[in-house]
């Protein structure tokens, strides 16, 4: 994992450099016109050599930083009202999201959320709810004994009762762009129906698996609309404004950043990194990972 750690440290240094430079040049002034920042987390635990993880203490610190920096954490209903009904959001609104449905979101993230009274959203791939098998991108970790269990239906309901709303992340945790259109339509529609049956309420938001511009296509936005969703979340970095396509909402992928880097990311000073999740950027990142002998989600 030395190469993975080296890549992580290099990335943090690049983000900090880009952010400080953009701030010094006044290049983030336009962020004030954007009304919503969405944070994207995956695992919250303290297992070493476990990619896409934010340690428990670091997560708690980031939740504290949000309040200290003057951000207002909102729930999904406020975001739905904003993009569907045109209702204004509070200044510096932040939505906290989790992808993949890991049990550590209940065990480790929820206490920090409750300590601050923050709502959140969890996007669950229904094919892995209550299943002992690892998610596809965790299979190589399981072979090394690094286990990341997923939530079962009872635990999802427990999260809902605590203010973490459960929405759809498909069924099989496969990017829609890798599926035939009819199979993608099934992932989108059946996952919604299954969640609604289990949770007893409408499911209105979908998070694209992986979520870069290489992992979904315009046809999938139409399929979301046809299935009855109101919002779609990508993993493209950046803040969202009132005119942002509500089926292409951007999110900041959050890592165990140092406090200043976390602040710069939230301020939009690092939005230039969104190039890495364009189609061209995705291919470039894969080539870099191959050269370093590392992998990414």
Rosetta blueprint (number, residue, H / E / L):
1 X L
2 X H
3 X H
4 X H
5 X H
6 X H
7 X H
8 X H
9 X H
10 X H
11 X H
12 X H
13 X H
14 X H
15 X H
16 X H
17 X H
18 X H
19 X H
20 X H
21 X H
22 X H
23 X H
24 X H
25 X L
26 X L
27 X L
28 X L
29 X H
30 X H
31 X H
32 X H
33 X H
34 X L
35 X L
36 X E
37 X E
38 X E
39 X E
40 X E
41 X E
42 X L
43 X E
44 X L
45 X L
46 X L
47 X L
48 X L
49 X L
50 X L
51 X L
52 X L
53 X E
54 X L
55 X L
56 X H
57 X H
58 X H
59 X H
60 X H
61 X H
62 X H
63 X H
64 X H
65 X H
66 X H
67 X H
68 X H
69 X L
70 X L
71 X L
72 X E
73 X E
74 X L
75 X L
76 X H
77 X H
78 X H
79 X H
80 X H
81 X H
82 X H
83 X H
84 X H
85 X H
86 X L
87 X L
88 X L
89 X L
90 X L
91 X L
92 X L
93 X E
94 X E
95 X E
96 X E
97 X E
98 X E
99 X E
100 X L
101 X L
102 X E
103 X L
104 X H
105 X H
106 X H
107 X H
108 X H
109 X H
110 X H
111 X H
112 X H
113 X H
114 X H
115 X H
116 X H
117 X L
118 X L
119 X L
120 X E
121 X E
122 X E
123 X E
124 X E
125 X L
126 X H
127 X H
128 X H
129 X L
130 X L
131 X L
132 X L
133 X L
134 X L
135 X L
136 X H
137 X H
138 X H
139 X H
140 X H
141 X H
142 X H
143 X H
144 X L
145 X L
146 X L
147 X L
148 X L
149 X L
150 X E
151 X L
152 X L
153 X H
154 X H
155 X H
156 X H
157 X H
158 X H
159 X H
160 X H
161 X H
162 X L
163 X L
164 X E
165 X E
166 X E
167 X E
168 X E
169 X L
170 X L
171 X L
172 X L
173 X L
174 X L
175 X L
176 X H
177 X H
178 X H
179 X L
180 X L
181 X H
182 X H
183 X H
184 X H
185 X H
186 X H
187 X H
188 X H
189 X H
190 X H
191 X H
192 X H
193 X H
194 X H
195 X H
196 X H
197 X H
198 X H
199 X H
200 X L
201 X L
202 X L
203 X L
204 X L
205 X E
206 X E
207 X E
208 X L
209 X L
210 X L
211 X L
212 X L
213 X L
214 X L
215 X L
216 X L
217 X L
218 X H
219 X H
220 X H
221 X H
222 X H
223 X H
224 X H
225 X H
226 X H
227 X H
228 X L
229 X L
230 X L
231 X E
232 X E
233 X E
234 X L
235 X L
236 X L
237 X L
238 X L
239 X L
240 X E
241 X L
242 X L
243 X L
244 X L
245 X L
246 X L
247 X L
248 X L
249 X E
250 X L
251 X L
252 X E
253 X E
254 X L
255 X L
256 X L
257 X L
258 X L
259 X H
260 X H
261 X H
262 X H
263 X H
264 X H
265 X H
266 X H
267 X H
268 X L
269 X L
270 X L
271 X H
272 X H
273 X H
274 X H
275 X H
276 X H
277 X H
278 X L
279 X H
280 X H
281 X H
282 X H
283 X H
284 X H
285 X H
286 X H
287 X H
288 X H
289 X H
290 X H
291 X H
292 X H
293 X L
294 X L
295 X L
296 X L
297 X L
